[in-house]
């Protein structure tokens, strides 16, 4: 509740080559057909797709800020 999320482009890192939306499990990755942009927690460990963000934004009271790259 009330978490600040960042709107970012998803990027692979040393820990993983993909992530999933915390709600619908859609895949974030740098491959064609995968989500490549969405919302992440400030720590970058949870990602939310655009559709789920729009569905749950008000319920969870999320605040948003932009970023130039994923964590």
C-alpha positions in Angstrom: 0.0 0.0 0.0 1.3 3.5 -0.9 4.5 2.2 -2.6 6.4 4.3 -5.0 6.9 2.6 -8.3 9.2 3.6 -11.1 8.2 3.5 -14.8 11.2 1.9 -16.5 12.5 0.0 -19.4 13.3 -3.6 -18.3 16.9 -4.6 -18.8 18.7 -7.9 -18.1 21.3 -7.9 -15.4 23.8 -10.2 -13.7 21.1 -11.8 -11.6 18.5 -12.6 -14.3 17.6 -12.5 -17.9 13.9 -12.0 -17.3 11.2 -11.1 -14.7 7.5 -11.6 -14.4 4.6 -9.3 -13.6 3.8 -9.7 -9.9 0.1 -10.1 -10.7 -0.5 -11.8 -14.1 3.0 -13.4 -14.6 3.5 -11.9 -18.0 7.2 -12.0 -18.9 9.6 -9.0 -19.0 12.7 -9.7 -21.1 14.8 -8.2 -23.9 13.3 -10.7 -26.4 10.7 -9.9 -29.1 7.2 -10.6 -27.8 8.1 -10.0 -24.2 7.2 -6.9 -22.2 10.1 -4.4 -22.2 8.7 -1.6 -20.1 6.6 -1.5 -17.0 6.6 -0.4 -13.3 9.0 -1.7 -10.7 9.5 -1.2 -7.0 12.4 1.2 -6.0 14.6 -1.8 -5.2 13.8 -3.2 -8.7 12.8 -6.7 -7.4 9.1 -6.6 -8.3 7.7 -5.7 -11.8 4.2 -4.9 -12.8 2.9 -4.7 -16.3 0.9 -1.7 -17.7 -2.5 -3.5 -17.6 -2.1 -4.7 -14.0 -0.8 -1.3 -13.0 -3.9 0.3 -14.4 -6.1 -2.3 -12.7 -4.6 -2.0 -9.3 -3.2 1.5 -9.0 -6.0 3.1 -7.1 -6.6 0.0 -4.8 -3.0 0.0 -3.7 -2.4 3.8 -3.7 0.7 3.5 -5.8 2.8 6.7 -6.6 4.9 6.8 -9.8 8.1 8.4 -10.8 10.1 7.9 -14.0 13.6 6.5 -14.5 15.9 6.3 -17.4 16.8 2.6 -16.9 15.9 -0.4 -14.9 17.8 -1.1 -11.7 
